[in-house]
């Protein structure tokens, strides 16, 4: 069960400093509990602000990831939403792309060119809303696709209608791991896995709950 936390500090109360503090605390909690990926998705920030937040996020991930004390395998990875330049500058583990973004291959070429001395490989996830988009992500070498929204989102209207479990199952037949996204709860996550999903992704399921309980219930 791959777990993928997408951040949104705007959902925390208070001023900007308070929201940032709460977000970093939640990121630390996710790392401590073994969440596989954290996507920093703070689109309203300037490049400088995003890079600063990313550096702090990476620091708390490293401080709180228990696997780093052993062999380093399985530690939480930080991905930056759609900004390869910021990911490289702050030392993140990879990038999350829109389906109409640059290709994963382009990200990897830029990554190798800038990080050749560190011999680091980029993790690349791609957001997909249709099965053809999943197929393209697979052909272009993405590590995995975030497919959704699977379920109706109760908190807000979305321009993309829910795909449902039938289309999720079709997406999972493609040659790429699929992470279910959109309206995922502790109650419906099992149905996504039964449809073939490798894992689940979300904002509220992590930010509004105690992550240790979320991880325990999902992986059980």
N, C-alpha and C positions, 0 to 999 in steps of 0.2 A: 504494500500500500504506500504509494508515493504521496507525500503531503506537501502542498504548495501554498504558501501564505502570500497573499497579495495585500500590500499596505495601502491604507487610506487614512492619513492623520486627521483629515477633516471630520471624521466621525467621532473624534475625541472632543470633549468640551474644553473650554478655557481659551486663553490667548495662544498665540503662535508658540511661544516658549513652552507653555504647558502641553500643547498638543505634541510638540516635538519630543518632549521628555517622556510622555506616555507612550508614544510610538516606539522609542528606543527601548523602553521597558518591555513592551510586548515583543519586540524583535529578540531581546535577550531571553525572554521566556520561551519563545519558539525554538531558539538555538539550544537552550538547555534541555528541551523536551525531544530533540531530535527531528524537528521538521526538516524535510529534505531541501526545499528551496524557499527563499524569500524573494519576491519580486518587489523592488522599490518602485512604486507607481505613484509618484507625486508630481503630476503633470503641470501644476500651477507654479512650481518653483523655477527660478532662473537657473542657468547652467551652474553658476557659482554656488548657489544655495543647494542645488541637488548634489553637487559633488561633495560639499561639506557634510550634508546629511548622510550620503553614501559612505564616506570615510568613518563617520561615527557608527553607522550601522555595522560596517565590517569589523570595527573594533569590538563592539559588544558581542557580535557573533563569535569572534575568536576567543573572547574572554569566557564565553558561556557554553561553548560547544564541548561536551565531555569527551568526545572521541579524539580530540586533538592531543589528549594526554596518552593515547595509545598509538594506533597506527595511522591516524588521520583519515581513515576511510569512513564514509558515511556522515561527515560533518555537514552542517548546514551551508548551502551555497547561496550567495547573493547575486541576483540578476538585476540589471537596471533596465527599466522600461524604455525601449526604443532609442537609447543613447549609447552607442558603442564607444564614443569618445569619452564619456563620463565613466563608463565601466572600466576602460583601460586606465584612465587617469587615477582612479581611486583604488585600483587593484581588485575590482570585483571579479566574480567567477564567470560572468557571461551576460547575455542580453536576452530580453524578451521582445519579440517583434510582432507588429500587426501583420495581418495576412497580406496587406498591400505595401508593406515596408520593403526595405532592401532585403535581398535574399540571405539565408544563412551562410551560403558560400562566400558572399561578399564580406560578411562579418568576420568569418574565419580568416580570410585573406588579410584584412586590416589588422586583425588580432595578431596573426603570425608576424606581420611586418613590424608591429610596434612592440611585441613582447618576445621577439626571437631569442633574446638572451635568457629569458626566464623559462623558455620552453613550455609555456602554459597553453592549454587548449581551452577554447571557449565553450561553455554550455549555451545552447541556443534553443529557446522555446518559441513557438509561433501560435498566435491566437487564430483560431479557425471557427467559422460559423456554418460551413457546409462541408459535405464529403469531398467535393472537388478541391476545396482549399486544403483539406487534410492531405489529399493525394499530392498536391503541389509541394506542401511542406516536407513530405517524405522524400519526394524526388530531389528537393533542394538541400537535403542533408540536415534538417532540424533534428535535434535530439528527441524531442517529443512535441506534441501539439496539445494546446489547451482548447478543448471543444465545448462550445456552448453559445448561449445559455441553454442548459439542459432543461431547467425548470423555470417556471414563472417567478420573477423577482417580486416579492411583496412590497419592498421598500420604495420602488420607483419604477416608472415606465421605462422601457428600453426600446430603442429603434429596431432591435433585432428580436423577432419573436422566438419563443422557446422552441428548441429543436425536439425535445422529448426523448424518451428512451429508445425509440425505434431508430431514429437517426444516429443517436449515440452508438448503438450497436453496429450500424453500418460503418460509422467512422472507425470503430475498433477493428474492423476487418482489414483496414489498410496497413501497410508495412511501416508503422511507426507507433510508438507507445502513445496512448491517449489519456489525458488527464481531464476529468469532467469538471465543468465550471458553470456556475450560474444557478443560484437558488439551492445550493447544496446544504443539507442539514444532517445532523447526526441520524435522523430518522430515515432519510432517503438515500444516504451515501451507499448503503449496501446494494441497492438496485442498480447503481452506476457500475459497481464492481461486477455484479452479475451480468451486466450488459457487455463487459469486456474491458472496462476502464482500468488502467494501470494505477490510477490514484485519483485524488480529488484536489481541487483548488478553490479558494474563496477568500473573501475579506471578512465578512461578519462571523463566519463560523469560528474564526480564530480570534478576532478582535473583541467579540462580545462574550466569549467563554473562557474558562480557565483552560489553557492549552494542554496542560498535562492530562486533563480529563478527556479532551477532544482526541488527543493522540491515542490514549489508552482504549477508548471506545472504538475508534476507527480501525486500529490495528488488531484489535481482538476479533 
